[in-house]
Amino acid sequence: MKGEEEGHKIRFDERVVRFPESESAKPIEQAKLQAKELGKLLEKIFGTLKVTPVVVYPGWWVTREAREVSVQVMNDKQVIGWLPQEKRVLDDETIRKVAAFLDEKCRDVEV
């Protein structure tokens, strides 16, 4: 059982995501770039908004080895605990406007 448990663990140290058999900085780099691009896009319409990059690995146990991180790496259950702890910085109306903007902007897939 211990080997099976170890097979589902990810370690994150701010620079690299370490899987049982490999490691990669690409998810971290990609999340940072995408958050930066999203921030620039939203800034044109809403002014400066903080965009926090988040990488989620459903079904994995994720441990963080760095105290302060610029990218959040977690599993699906950790997201549920993390979101309510984050300080709310947008009012309801701004949230609705951003959601509507993103819904329109990202609607490039036909169903």
Gaussian input, Z-matrix of N, CA and C with variables (Angstrom, degrees):
# hf/3-21g

backbone

0 1
 N
 C     1     B1
 C     2     B2     1     A1
 N     3     B3     2     A2     1     D1
 C     4     B4     3     A3     2     D2
 C     5     B5     4     A4     3     D3
 N     6     B6     5     A5     4     D4
 C     7     B7     6     A6     5     D5
 C     8     B8     7     A7     6     D6
 N     9     B9     8     A8     7     D7
 C    10    B10     9     A9     8     D8
 C    11    B11    10    A10     9     D9
 N    12    B12    11    A11    10    D10
 C    13    B13    12    A12    11    D11
 C    14    B14    13    A13    12    D12
 N    15    B15    14    A14    13    D13
 C    16    B16    15    A15    14    D14
 C    17    B17    16    A16    15    D15
 N    18    B18    17    A17    16    D16
 C    19    B19    18    A18    17    D17
 C    20    B20    19    A19    18    D18
 N    21    B21    20    A20    19    D19
 C    22    B22    21    A21    20    D20
 C    23    B23    22    A22    21    D21
 N    24    B24    23    A23    22    D22
 C    25    B25    24    A24    23    D23
 C    26    B26    25    A25    24    D24
 N    27    B27    26    A26    25    D25
 C    28    B28    27    A27    26    D26
 C    29    B29    28    A28    27    D27
 N    30    B30    29    A29    28    D28
 C    31    B31    30    A30    29    D29
 C    32    B32    31    A31    30    D30
 N    33    B33    32    A32    31    D31
 C    34    B34    33    A33    32    D32
 C    35    B35    34    A34    33    D33
 N    36    B36    35    A35    34    D34
 C    37    B37    36    A36    35    D35
 C    38    B38    37    A37    36    D36
 N    39    B39    38    A38    37    D37
 C    40    B40    39    A39    38    D38
 C    41    B41    40    A40    39    D39
 N    42    B42    41    A41    40    D40
 C    43    B43    42    A42    41    D41
 C    44    B44    43    A43    42    D42
 N    45    B45    44    A44    43    D43
 C    46    B46    45    A45    44    D44
 C    47    B47    46    A46    45    D45
 N    48    B48    47    A47    46    D46
 C    49    B49    48    A48    47    D47
 C    50    B50    49    A49    48    D48
 N    51    B51    50    A50    49    D49
 C    52    B52    51    A51    50    D50
 C    53    B53    52    A52    51    D51
 N    54    B54    53    A53    52    D52
 C    55    B55    54    A54    53    D53
 C    56    B56    55    A55    54    D54
 N    57    B57    56    A56    55    D55
 C    58    B58    57    A57    56    D56
 C    59    B59    58    A58    57    D57
 N    60    B60    59    A59    58    D58
 C    61    B61    60    A60    59    D59
 C    62    B62    61    A61    60    D60
 N    63    B63    62    A62    61    D61
 C    64    B64    63    A63    62    D62
 C    65    B65    64    A64    63    D63
 N    66    B66    65    A65    64    D64
 C    67    B67    66    A66    65    D65
 C    68    B68    67    A67    66    D66
 N    69    B69    68    A68    67    D67
 C    70    B70    69    A69    68    D68
 C    71    B71    70    A70    69    D69
 N    72    B72    71    A71    70    D70
 C    73    B73    72    A72    71    D71
 C    74    B74    73    A73    72    D72
 N    75    B75    74    A74    73    D73
 C    76    B76    75    A75    74    D74
 C    77    B77    76    A76    75    D75
 N    78    B78    77    A77    76    D76
 C    79    B79    78    A78    77    D77
 C    80    B80    79    A79    78    D78
 N    81    B81    80    A80    79    D79
 C    82    B82    81    A81    80    D80
 C    83    B83    82    A82    81    D81
 N    84    B84    83    A83    82    D82
 C    85    B85    84    A84    83    D83
 C    86    B86    85    A85    84    D84
 N    87    B87    86    A86    85    D85
 C    88    B88    87    A87    86    D86
 C    89    B89    88    A88    87    D87
 N    90    B90    89    A89    88    D88
 C    91    B91    90    A90    89    D89
 C    92    B92    91    A91    90    D90
 N    93    B93    92    A92    91    D91
 C    94    B94    93    A93    92    D92
 C    95    B95    94    A94    93    D93
 N    96    B96    95    A95    94    D94
 C    97    B97    96    A96    95    D95
 C    98    B98    97    A97    96    D96
 N    99    B99    98    A98    97    D97
 C   100   B100    99    A99    98    D98
 C   101   B101   100   A100    99    D99
 N   102   B102   101   A101   100   D100
 C   103   B103   102   A102   101   D101
 C   104   B104   103   A103   102   D102
 N   105   B105   104   A104   103   D103
 C   106   B106   105   A105   104   D104
 C   107   B107   106   A106   105   D105
 N   108   B108   107   A107   106   D106
 C   109   B109   108   A108   107   D107
 C   110   B110   109   A109   108   D108
 N   111   B111   110   A110   109   D109
 C   112   B112   111   A111   110   D110
 C   113   B113   112   A112   111   D111
 N   114   B114   113   A113   112   D112
 C   115   B115   114   A114   113   D113
 C   116   B116   115   A115   114   D114
 N   117   B117   116   A116   115   D115
 C   118   B118   117   A117   116   D116
 C   119   B119   118   A118   117   D117
 N   120   B120   119   A119   118   D118
 C   121   B121   120   A120   119   D119
 C   122   B122   121   A121   120   D120
 N   123   B123   122   A122   121   D121
 C   124   B124   123   A123   122   D122
 C   125   B125   124   A124   123   D123
 N   126   B126   125   A125   124   D124
 C   127   B127   126   A126   125   D125
 C   128   B128   127   A127   126   D126
 N   129   B129   128   A128   127   D127
 C   130   B130   129   A129   128   D128
 C   131   B131   130   A130   129   D129
 N   132   B132   131   A131   130   D130
 C   133   B133   132   A132   131   D131
 C   134   B134   133   A133   132   D132
 N   135   B135   134   A134   133   D133
 C   136   B136   135   A135   134   D134
 C   137   B137   136   A136   135   D135
 N   138   B138   137   A137   136   D136
 C   139   B139   138   A138   137   D137
 C   140   B140   139   A139   138   D138
 N   141   B141   140   A140   139   D139
 C   142   B142   141   A141   140   D140
 C   143   B143   142   A142   141   D141
 N   144   B144   143   A143   142   D142
 C   145   B145   144   A144   143   D143
 C   146   B146   145   A145   144   D144
 N   147   B147   146   A146   145   D145
 C   148   B148   147   A147   146   D146
 C   149   B149   148   A148   147   D147
 N   150   B150   149   A149   148   D148
 C   151   B151   150   A150   149   D149
 C   152   B152   151   A151   150   D150
 N   153   B153   152   A152   151   D151
 C   154   B154   153   A153   152   D152
 C   155   B155   154   A154   153   D153
 N   156   B156   155   A155   154   D154
 C   157   B157   156   A156   155   D155
 C   158   B158   157   A157   156   D156
 N   159   B159   158   A158   157   D157
 C   160   B160   159   A159   158   D158
 C   161   B161   160   A160   159   D159
 N   162   B162   161   A161   160   D160
 C   163   B163   162   A162   161   D161
 C   164   B164   163   A163   162   D162
 N   165   B165   164   A164   163   D163
 C   166   B166   165   A165   164   D164
 C   167   B167   166   A166   165   D165
 N   168   B168   167   A167   166   D166
 C   169   B169   168   A168   167   D167
 C   170   B170   169   A169   168   D168
 N   171   B171   170   A170   169   D169
 C   172   B172   171   A171   170   D170
 C   173   B173   172   A172   171   D171
 N   174   B174   173   A173   172   D172
 C   175   B175   174   A174   173   D173
 C   176   B176   175   A175   174   D174
 N   177   B177   176   A176   175   D175
 C   178   B178   177   A177   176   D176
 C   179   B179   178   A178   177   D177
 N   180   B180   179   A179   178   D178
 C   181   B181   180   A180   179   D179
 C   182   B182   181   A181   180   D180
 N   183   B183   182   A182   181   D181
 C   184   B184   183   A183   182   D182
 C   185   B185   184   A184   183   D183
 N   186   B186   185   A185   184   D184
 C   187   B187   186   A186   185   D185
 C   188   B188   187   A187   186   D186
 N   189   B189   188   A188   187   D187
 C   190   B190   189   A189   188   D188
 C   191   B191   190   A190   189   D189
 N   192   B192   191   A191   190   D190
 C   193   B193   192   A192   191   D191
 C   194   B194   193   A193   192   D192
 N   195   B195   194   A194   193   D193
 C   196   B196   195   A195   194   D194
 C   197   B197   196   A196   195   D195
 N   198   B198   197   A197   196   D196
 C   199   B199   198   A198   197   D197
 C   200   B200   199   A199   198   D198
 N   201   B201   200   A200   199   D199
 C   202   B202   201   A201   200   D200
 C   203   B203   202   A202   201   D201
 N   204   B204   203   A203   202   D202
 C   205   B205   204   A204   203   D203
 C   206   B206   205   A205   204   D204
 N   207   B207   206   A206   205   D205
 C   208   B208   207   A207   206   D206
 C   209   B209   208   A208   207   D207
 N   210   B210   209   A209   208   D208
 C   211   B211   210   A210   209   D209
 C   212   B212   211   A211   210   D210
 N   213   B213   212   A212   211   D211
 C   214   B214   213   A213   212   D212
 C   215   B215   214   A214   213   D213
 N   216   B216   215   A215   214   D214
 C   217   B217   216   A216   215   D215
 C   218   B218   217   A217   216   D216
 N   219   B219   218   A218   217   D217
 C   220   B220   219   A219   218   D218
 C   221   B221   220   A220   219   D219
 N   222   B222   221   A221   220   D220
 C   223   B223   222   A222   221   D221
 C   224   B224   223   A223   222   D222
 N   225   B225   224   A224   223   D223
 C   226   B226   225   A225   224   D224
 C   227   B227   226   A226   225   D225
 N   228   B228   227   A227   226   D226
 C   229   B229   228   A228   227   D227
 C   230   B230   229   A229   228   D228
 N   231   B231   230   A230   229   D229
 C   232   B232   231   A231   230   D230
 C   233   B233   232   A232   231   D231
 N   234   B234   233   A233   232   D232
 C   235   B235   234   A234   233   D233
 C   236   B236   235   A235   234   D234
 N   237   B237   236   A236   235   D235
 C   238   B238   237   A237   236   D236
 C   239   B239   238   A238   237   D237
 N   240   B240   239   A239   238   D238
 C   241   B241   240   A240   239   D239
 C   242   B242   241   A241   240   D240
 N   243   B243   242   A242   241   D241
 C   244   B244   243   A243   242   D242
 C   245   B245   244   A244   243   D243
 N   246   B246   245   A245   244   D244
 C   247   B247   246   A246   245   D245
 C   248   B248   247   A247   246   D246
 N   249   B249   248   A248   247   D247
 C   250   B250   249   A249   248   D248
 C   251   B251   250   A250   249   D249
 N   252   B252   251   A251   250   D250
 C   253   B253   252   A252   251   D251
 C   254   B254   253   A253   252   D252
 N   255   B255   254   A254   253   D253
 C   256   B256   255   A255   254   D254
 C   257   B257   256   A256   255   D255
 N   258   B258   257   A257   256   D256
 C   259   B259   258   A258   257   D257
 C   260   B260   259   A259   258   D258
 N   261   B261   260   A260   259   D259
 C   262   B262   261   A261   260   D260
 C   263   B263   262   A262   261   D261
 N   264   B264   263   A263   262   D262
 C   265   B265   264   A264   263   D263
 C   266   B266   265   A265   264   D264
 N   267   B267   266   A266   265   D265
 C   268   B268   267   A267   266   D266
 C   269   B269   268   A268   267   D267
 N   270   B270   269   A269   268   D268
 C   271   B271   270   A270   269   D269
 C   272   B272   271   A271   270   D270
 N   273   B273   272   A272   271   D271
 C   274   B274   273   A273   272   D272
 C   275   B275   274   A274   273   D273
 N   276   B276   275   A275   274   D274
 C   277   B277   276   A276   275   D275
 C   278   B278   277   A277   276   D276
 N   279   B279   278   A278   277   D277
 C   280   B280   279   A279   278   D278
 C   281   B281   280   A280   279   D279
 N   282   B282   281   A281   280   D280
 C   283   B283   282   A282   281   D281
 C   284   B284   283   A283   282   D282
 N   285   B285   284   A284   283   D283
 C   286   B286   285   A285   284   D284
 C   287   B287   286   A286   285   D285
 N   288   B288   287   A287   286   D286
 C   289   B289   288   A288   287   D287
 C   290   B290   289   A289   288   D288
 N   291   B291   290   A290   289   D289
 C   292   B292   291   A291   290   D290
 C   293   B293   292   A292   291   D291
 N   294   B294   293   A293   292   D292
 C   295   B295   294   A294   293   D293
 C   296   B296   295   A295   294   D294
 N   297   B297   296   A296   295   D295
 C   298   B298   297   A297   296   D296
 C   299   B299   298   A298   297   D297
 N   300   B300   299   A299   298   D298
 C   301   B301   300   A300   299   D299
 C   302   B302   301   A301   300   D300
 N   303   B303   302   A302   301   D301
 C   304   B304   303   A303   302   D302
 C   305   B305   304   A304   303   D303
 N   306   B306   305   A305   304   D304
 C   307   B307   306   A306   305   D305
 C   308   B308   307   A307   306   D306
 N   309   B309   308   A308   307   D307
 C   310   B310   309   A309   308   D308
 C   311   B311   310   A310   309   D309
 N   312   B312   311   A311   310   D310
 C   313   B313   312   A312   311   D311
 C   314   B314   313   A313   312   D312
 N   315   B315   314   A314   313   D313
 C   316   B316   315   A315   314   D314
 C   317   B317   316   A316   315   D315
 N   318   B318   317   A317   316   D316
 C   319   B319   318   A318   317   D317
 C   320   B320   319   A319   318   D318
 N   321   B321   320   A320   319   D319
 C   322   B322   321   A321   320   D320
 C   323   B323   322   A322   321   D321
 N   324   B324   323   A323   322   D322
 C   325   B325   324   A324   323   D323
 C   326   B326   325   A325   324   D324
 N   327   B327   326   A326   325   D325
 C   328   B328   327   A327   326   D326
 C   329   B329   328   A328   327   D327
 N   330   B330   329   A329   328   D328
 C   331   B331   330   A330   329   D329
 C   332   B332   331   A331   330   D330

   B1=1.4408
   B2=1.5297
   B3=1.3212
   B4=1.4625
   B5=1.5297
   B6=1.3138
   B7=1.4612
   B8=1.5091
   B9=1.3177
   B10=1.4609
   B11=1.5296
   B12=1.3378
   B13=1.4600
   B14=1.5297
   B15=1.3099
   B16=1.4573
   B17=1.5244
   B18=1.3283
   B19=1.4595
   B20=1.5137
   B21=1.3201
   B22=1.4570
   B23=1.5288
   B24=1.3225
   B25=1.4608
   B26=1.5310
   B27=1.3237
   B28=1.4591
   B29=1.5186
   B30=1.3233
   B31=1.4653
   B32=1.5234
   B33=1.3200
   B34=1.4576
   B35=1.5198
   B36=1.3424
   B37=1.4693
   B38=1.5316
   B39=1.3242
   B40=1.4668
   B41=1.5209
   B42=1.2875
   B43=1.4598
   B44=1.5190
   B45=1.3324
   B46=1.4635
   B47=1.5239
   B48=1.3340
   B49=1.4530
   B50=1.5223
   B51=1.3371
   B52=1.4685
   B53=1.5244
   B54=1.3236
   B55=1.4575
   B56=1.5213
   B57=1.3347
   B58=1.4679
   B59=1.5312
   B60=1.3229
   B61=1.4715
   B62=1.5299
   B63=1.3285
   B64=1.4624
   B65=1.5264
   B66=1.3247
   B67=1.4548
   B68=1.5183
   B69=1.3311
   B70=1.4525
   B71=1.5207
   B72=1.3202
   B73=1.4614
   B74=1.5292
   B75=1.3188
   B76=1.4658
   B77=1.5245
   B78=1.3511
   B79=1.4752
   B80=1.5304
   B81=1.3177
   B82=1.4562
   B83=1.5260
   B84=1.3133
   B85=1.4592
   B86=1.5252
   B87=1.3296
   B88=1.4542
   B89=1.5266
   B90=1.3254
   B91=1.4672
   B92=1.5258
   B93=1.3346
   B94=1.4644
   B95=1.5257
   B96=1.3279
   B97=1.4699
   B98=1.5244
   B99=1.3141
   B100=1.4635
   B101=1.5325
   B102=1.3238
   B103=1.4658
   B104=1.5275
   B105=1.3203
   B106=1.4622
   B107=1.5313
   B108=1.3299
   B109=1.4620
   B110=1.5278
   B111=1.3244
   B112=1.4571
   B113=1.5208
   B114=1.3240
   B115=1.4572
   B116=1.5239
   B117=1.3410
   B118=1.4661
   B119=1.5251
   B120=1.3251
   B121=1.4617
   B122=1.5253
   B123=1.3263
   B124=1.4625
   B125=1.5244
   B126=1.3239
   B127=1.4643
   B128=1.5258
   B129=1.3223
   B130=1.4652
   B131=1.5267
   B132=1.3096
   B133=1.4610
   B134=1.5219
   B135=1.3155
   B136=1.4641
   B137=1.5212
   B138=1.3162
   B139=1.4534
   B140=1.5226
   B141=1.2905
   B142=1.4613
   B143=1.5247
   B144=1.3071
   B145=1.4649
   B146=1.5221
   B147=1.3145
   B148=1.4600
   B149=1.5297
   B150=1.3218
   B151=1.4620
   B152=1.5203
   B153=1.3063
   B154=1.4600
   B155=1.5230
   B156=1.3294
   B157=1.4622
   B158=1.5291
   B159=1.3334
   B160=1.4627
   B161=1.5279
   B162=1.3320
   B163=1.4639
   B164=1.5244
   B165=1.3333
   B166=1.4605
   B167=1.5249
   B168=1.3390
   B169=1.4585
   B170=1.5283
   B171=1.3347
   B172=1.4747
   B173=1.5327
   B174=1.3217
   B175=1.4639
   B176=1.5193
   B177=1.3080
   B178=1.4622
   B179=1.5212
   B180=1.3110
   B181=1.4621
   B182=1.5180
   B183=1.3384
   B184=1.4595
   B185=1.5198
   B186=1.3300
   B187=1.4606
   B188=1.5247
   B189=1.3162
   B190=1.4567
   B191=1.5172
   B192=1.3312
   B193=1.4542
   B194=1.5305
   B195=1.3124
   B196=1.4675
   B197=1.5223
   B198=1.2934
   B199=1.4729
   B200=1.5305
   B201=1.3065
   B202=1.4619
   B203=1.5192
   B204=1.3234
   B205=1.4627
   B206=1.5217
   B207=1.3221
   B208=1.4616
   B209=1.5283
   B210=1.3253
   B211=1.4609
   B212=1.5213
   B213=1.3088
   B214=1.4597
   B215=1.5294
   B216=1.3161
   B217=1.4604
   B218=1.5195
   B219=1.3241
   B220=1.4656
   B221=1.5152
   B222=1.3270
   B223=1.4557
   B224=1.5251
   B225=1.3241
   B226=1.4543
   B227=1.5312
   B228=1.3062
   B229=1.4642
   B230=1.5301
   B231=1.3144
   B232=1.4593
   B233=1.5278
   B234=1.3292
   B235=1.4652
   B236=1.5198
   B237=1.3215
   B238=1.4578
   B239=1.5292
   B240=1.3135
   B241=1.4595
   B242=1.5213
   B243=1.3281
   B244=1.4610
   B245=1.5282
   B246=1.3210
   B247=1.4612
   B248=1.5296
   B249=1.3347
   B250=1.4664
   B251=1.5319
   B252=1.3180
   B253=1.4692
   B254=1.5261
   B255=1.3245
   B256=1.4598
   B257=1.5241
   B258=1.3123
   B259=1.4608
   B260=1.5288
   B261=1.3064
   B262=1.4560
   B263=1.5254
   B264=1.3296
   B265=1.4589
   B266=1.5315
   B267=1.3197
   B268=1.4625
   B269=1.5228
   B270=1.3269
   B271=1.4559
   B272=1.5309
   B273=1.3266
   B274=1.4661
   B275=1.5259
   B276=1.3177
   B277=1.4694
   B278=1.5247
   B279=1.3215
   B280=1.4712
   B281=1.5245
   B282=1.3153
   B283=1.4711
   B284=1.5263
   B285=1.3348
   B286=1.4759
   B287=1.5276
   B288=1.3335
   B289=1.4635
   B290=1.5270
   B291=1.3290
   B292=1.4691
   B293=1.5282
   B294=1.3315
   B295=1.4731
   B296=1.5297
   B297=1.3332
   B298=1.4720
   B299=1.5243
   B300=1.3342
   B301=1.4619
   B302=1.5262
   B303=1.3334
   B304=1.4674
   B305=1.5175
   B306=1.3284
   B307=1.4551
   B308=1.5245
   B309=1.3135
   B310=1.4678
   B311=1.5243
   B312=1.3213
   B313=1.4726
   B314=1.5246
   B315=1.3247
   B316=1.4699
   B317=1.5332
   B318=1.2975
   B319=1.4513
   B320=1.5273
   B321=1.3219
   B322=1.4604
   B323=1.5177
   B324=1.3249
   B325=1.4461
   B326=1.5225
   B327=1.3122
   B328=1.4612
   B329=1.5158
   B330=1.3285
   B331=1.4618
   B332=1.4991
   A1=111.41
   A2=117.44
   A3=120.50
   A4=111.41
   A5=117.92
   A6=120.63
   A7=111.84
   A8=116.74
   A9=121.09
   A10=110.35
   A11=117.04
   A12=120.95
   A13=110.33
   A14=117.10
   A15=121.26
   A16=110.91
   A17=116.82
   A18=121.37
   A19=114.04
   A20=117.43
   A21=120.93
   A22=112.74
   A23=116.22
   A24=120.55
   A25=110.84
   A26=114.00
   A27=122.05
   A28=107.19
   A29=116.08
   A30=121.17
   A31=107.96
   A32=115.51
   A33=121.11
   A34=108.93
   A35=116.76
   A36=120.16
   A37=113.33
   A38=118.17
   A39=125.61
   A40=112.71
   A41=118.88
   A42=120.79
   A43=112.97
   A44=116.69
   A45=121.08
   A46=110.27
   A47=114.91
   A48=121.51
   A49=106.25
   A50=116.21
   A51=121.01
   A52=110.29
   A53=114.65
   A54=122.49
   A55=108.28
   A56=118.62
   A57=119.80
   A58=113.74
   A59=117.69
   A60=120.07
   A61=114.03
   A62=117.77
   A63=119.32
   A64=109.86
   A65=115.50
   A66=120.96
   A67=108.62
   A68=115.53
   A69=119.47
   A70=110.62
   A71=115.07
   A72=121.65
   A73=110.55
   A74=117.13
   A75=120.89
   A76=114.01
   A77=120.51
   A78=118.39
   A79=112.26
   A80=117.29
   A81=122.05
   A82=109.73
   A83=115.98
   A84=121.08
   A85=111.13
   A86=116.73
   A87=121.23
   A88=111.20
   A89=117.51
   A90=121.03
   A91=110.79
   A92=117.39
   A93=120.71
   A94=111.24
   A95=116.43
   A96=120.41
   A97=111.12
   A98=117.21
   A99=119.86
   A100=111.56
   A101=117.44
   A102=120.42
   A103=110.04
   A104=116.68
   A105=121.05
   A106=110.49
   A107=116.75
   A108=120.93
   A109=111.40
   A110=117.11
   A111=121.01
   A112=110.21
   A113=117.56
   A114=121.46
   A115=111.91
   A116=116.89
   A117=120.99
   A118=111.36
   A119=116.68
   A120=121.73
   A121=111.08
   A122=116.69
   A123=120.78
   A124=112.14
   A125=117.07
   A126=121.53
   A127=111.73
   A128=117.00
   A129=121.02
   A130=111.51
   A131=117.43
   A132=121.55
   A133=112.76
   A134=116.99
   A135=121.10
   A136=114.27
   A137=118.03
   A138=119.84
   A139=108.60
   A140=116.89
   A141=121.31
   A142=110.97
   A143=116.11
   A144=123.35
   A145=108.05
   A146=116.71
   A147=120.49
   A148=108.83
   A149=115.67
   A150=121.63
   A151=107.47
   A152=116.60
   A153=121.68
   A154=109.52
   A155=117.82
   A156=119.09
   A157=110.43
   A158=115.33
   A159=121.95
   A160=108.26
   A161=116.42
   A162=122.66
   A163=106.06
   A164=116.32
   A165=120.76
   A166=109.53
   A167=115.25
   A168=123.22
   A169=108.41
   A170=118.04
   A171=120.09
   A172=111.16
   A173=114.93
   A174=120.41
   A175=114.92
   A176=118.77
   A177=122.22
   A178=109.66
   A179=116.35
   A180=120.83
   A181=106.13
   A182=117.14
   A183=121.96
   A184=109.41
   A185=116.20
   A186=120.66
   A187=108.48
   A188=115.01
   A189=121.27
   A190=108.20
   A191=116.69
   A192=122.04
   A193=112.19
   A194=117.35
   A195=121.45
   A196=108.61
   A197=116.04
   A198=120.03
   A199=110.98
   A200=117.25
   A201=122.48
   A202=109.11
   A203=116.89
   A204=120.87
   A205=109.98
   A206=116.04
   A207=120.69
   A208=111.16
   A209=116.74
   A210=122.75
   A211=107.46
   A212=116.33
   A213=120.67
   A214=108.43
   A215=117.24
   A216=122.79
   A217=105.82
   A218=115.96
   A219=119.56
   A220=110.78
   A221=114.92
   A222=119.15
   A223=109.02
   A224=116.53
   A225=120.92
   A226=112.86
   A227=118.04
   A228=120.97
   A229=110.96
   A230=117.05
   A231=120.39
   A232=111.08
   A233=117.90
   A234=120.89
   A235=109.83
   A236=116.82
   A237=121.88
   A238=110.83
   A239=118.37
   A240=121.79
   A241=113.51
   A242=116.70
   A243=121.68
   A244=112.43
   A245=117.42
   A246=120.85
   A247=113.83
   A248=119.69
   A249=118.93
   A250=113.94
   A251=117.73
   A252=121.35
   A253=112.45
   A254=116.18
   A255=119.90
   A256=109.68
   A257=115.29
   A258=120.77
   A259=109.51
   A260=116.13
   A261=120.94
   A262=108.67
   A263=116.65
   A264=120.40
   A265=112.74
   A266=117.57
   A267=121.00
   A268=110.48
   A269=115.73
   A270=119.19
   A271=109.54
   A272=116.52
   A273=121.50
   A274=112.75
   A275=116.86
   A276=120.23
   A277=111.45
   A278=117.06
   A279=120.11
   A280=110.34
   A281=117.16
   A282=120.67
   A283=110.09
   A284=117.44
   A285=121.00
   A286=110.94
   A287=117.04
   A288=120.69
   A289=111.62
   A290=116.58
   A291=120.26
   A292=110.00
   A293=117.34
   A294=120.95
   A295=110.94
   A296=117.19
   A297=120.61
   A298=110.49
   A299=117.05
   A300=121.08
   A301=110.81
   A302=116.05
   A303=119.83
   A304=111.69
   A305=117.40
   A306=121.09
   A307=110.34
   A308=116.36
   A309=120.82
   A310=111.46
   A311=116.31
   A312=121.54
   A313=112.14
   A314=116.44
   A315=120.62
   A316=112.74
   A317=117.58
   A318=120.47
   A319=110.37
   A320=115.76
   A321=120.20
   A322=111.89
   A323=116.79
   A324=121.55
   A325=108.10
   A326=116.49
   A327=119.35
   A328=110.18
   A329=114.80
   A330=120.24
   A331=109.53
   D1=-37.95
   D2=-178.41
   D3=-59.68
   D4=-42.64
   D5=178.83
   D6=-62.73
   D7=-37.86
   D8=178.14
   D9=-65.77
   D10=-41.70
   D11=178.50
   D12=-62.99
   D13=-43.72
   D14=179.96
   D15=-62.40
   D16=-29.97
   D17=-178.49
   D18=-69.36
   D19=-11.09
   D20=-178.36
   D21=-116.27
   D22=23.95
   D23=-178.78
   D24=-109.49
   D25=139.51
   D26=175.27
   D27=-123.13
   D28=136.63
   D29=174.44
   D30=-113.01
   D31=141.62
   D32=-177.62
   D33=-131.79
   D34=129.08
   D35=-176.74
   D36=-123.40
   D37=28.50
   D38=-179.35
   D39=85.64
   D40=-31.00
   D41=-178.95
   D42=-109.19
   D43=-33.01
   D44=-169.78
   D45=-137.09
   D46=141.63
   D47=170.63
   D48=-98.56
   D49=122.48
   D50=-177.21
   D51=-107.15
   D52=114.64
   D53=175.09
   D54=-91.18
   D55=169.30
   D56=179.63
   D57=-56.34
   D58=-35.27
   D59=-175.13
   D60=-115.43
   D61=-0.01
   D62=-177.30
   D63=-161.15
   D64=177.41
   D65=174.67
   D66=-147.88
   D67=155.35
   D68=-178.55
   D69=-155.82
   D70=140.81
   D71=173.39
   D72=-96.88
   D73=-9.66
   D74=-174.75
   D75=-58.98
   D76=-43.40
   D77=179.56
   D78=-61.76
   D79=-35.15
   D80=-179.79
   D81=-69.00
   D82=-48.19
   D83=179.32
   D84=-60.70
   D85=-44.42
   D86=-179.52
   D87=-63.79
   D88=-43.63
   D89=179.76
   D90=-62.52
   D91=-41.47
   D92=178.62
   D93=-63.13
   D94=-45.17
   D95=-179.96
   D96=-64.10
   D97=-43.77
   D98=-178.74
   D99=-67.44
   D100=-37.31
   D101=176.96
   D102=-64.70
   D103=-40.05
   D104=178.92
   D105=-63.96
   D106=-44.99
   D107=178.71
   D108=-63.50
   D109=-43.37
   D110=178.38
   D111=-63.00
   D112=-42.14
   D113=177.79
   D114=-58.49
   D115=-43.34
   D116=178.41
   D117=-64.57
   D118=-41.41
   D119=179.26
   D120=-63.43
   D121=-47.04
   D122=-179.63
   D123=-68.31
   D124=-33.04
   D125=-178.57
   D126=-61.91
   D127=-34.69
   D128=-179.79
   D129=-60.77
   D130=-29.16
   D131=-175.43
   D132=-107.55
   D133=-41.22
   D134=-170.62
   D135=-110.42
   D136=-2.91
   D137=-173.04
   D138=86.64
   D139=-175.37
   D140=-176.49
   D141=-68.74
   D142=124.35
   D143=176.00
   D144=-126.32
   D145=140.84
   D146=176.86
   D147=-76.69
   D148=127.65
   D149=176.78
   D150=-117.43
   D151=116.53
   D152=-179.51
   D153=-97.68
   D154=119.85
   D155=177.19
   D156=-72.12
   D157=135.12
   D158=-179.59
   D159=-133.83
   D160=130.80
   D161=174.68
   D162=-115.34
   D163=124.48
   D164=-176.25
   D165=-116.06
   D166=132.28
   D167=177.26
   D168=-118.03
   D169=88.48
   D170=179.73
   D171=-59.81
   D172=137.35
   D173=175.83
   D174=85.13
   D175=-6.11
   D176=179.85
   D177=-101.78
   D178=154.09
   D179=170.93
   D180=-94.99
   D181=119.35
   D182=-174.83
   D183=-111.75
   D184=127.02
   D185=175.09
   D186=-117.96
   D187=142.83
   D188=-179.92
   D189=-104.83
   D190=128.87
   D191=-178.12
   D192=-100.28
   D193=-5.43
   D194=178.16
   D195=-112.83
   D196=142.50
   D197=-178.17
   D198=-71.27
   D199=-52.68
   D200=179.74
   D201=-105.58
   D202=131.59
   D203=-179.66
   D204=-134.44
   D205=149.19
   D206=177.32
   D207=-94.06
   D208=-16.02
   D209=176.38
   D210=-123.60
   D211=130.99
   D212=176.33
   D213=-86.42
   D214=126.84
   D215=176.06
   D216=-121.67
   D217=122.86
   D218=-175.03
   D219=-159.01
   D220=172.84
   D221=174.36
   D222=-96.50
   D223=177.29
   D224=-175.99
   D225=-61.95
   D226=-36.17
   D227=179.61
   D228=-72.07
   D229=-35.14
   D230=178.62
   D231=-67.33
   D232=-33.20
   D233=177.60
   D234=-59.95
   D235=-43.13
   D236=-178.81
   D237=-60.30
   D238=-36.72
   D239=177.42
   D240=-79.67
   D241=-30.10
   D242=-175.71
   D243=-76.52
   D244=-44.42
   D245=-174.53
   D246=-54.90
   D247=-48.41
   D248=-179.59
   D249=-64.49
   D250=-20.80
   D251=-179.73
   D252=-81.23
   D253=-19.66
   D254=-178.85
   D255=-72.71
   D256=139.38
   D257=179.44
   D258=-67.74
   D259=129.22
   D260=178.72
   D261=-76.02
   D262=126.31
   D263=-177.14
   D264=-117.82
   D265=-9.88
   D266=-179.46
   D267=-115.26
   D268=143.79
   D269=175.59
   D270=-81.38
   D271=167.86
   D272=-176.13
   D273=-57.35
   D274=-41.17
   D275=-178.24
   D276=-65.02
   D277=-43.38
   D278=178.35
   D279=-64.39
   D280=-40.07
   D281=177.73
   D282=-60.03
   D283=-44.31
   D284=178.64
   D285=-62.22
   D286=-42.05
   D287=-179.64
   D288=-65.94
   D289=-44.11
   D290=178.50
   D291=-63.87
   D292=-44.01
   D293=179.44
   D294=-61.00
   D295=-43.69
   D296=179.17
   D297=-64.94
   D298=-41.14
   D299=178.55
   D300=-61.65
   D301=-47.47
   D302=-179.62
   D303=-66.38
   D304=-37.75
   D305=177.34
   D306=-59.82
   D307=-45.18
   D308=179.22
   D309=-68.22
   D310=-44.23
   D311=-177.39
   D312=-65.71
   D313=-35.05
   D314=-174.04
   D315=-95.59
   D316=3.79
   D317=-176.91
   D318=-84.58
   D319=67.16
   D320=179.68
   D321=-114.00
   D322=11.66
   D323=179.22
   D324=-114.31
   D325=123.97
   D326=178.15
   D327=-84.86
   D328=139.57
   D329=-179.45
   D330=-101.35

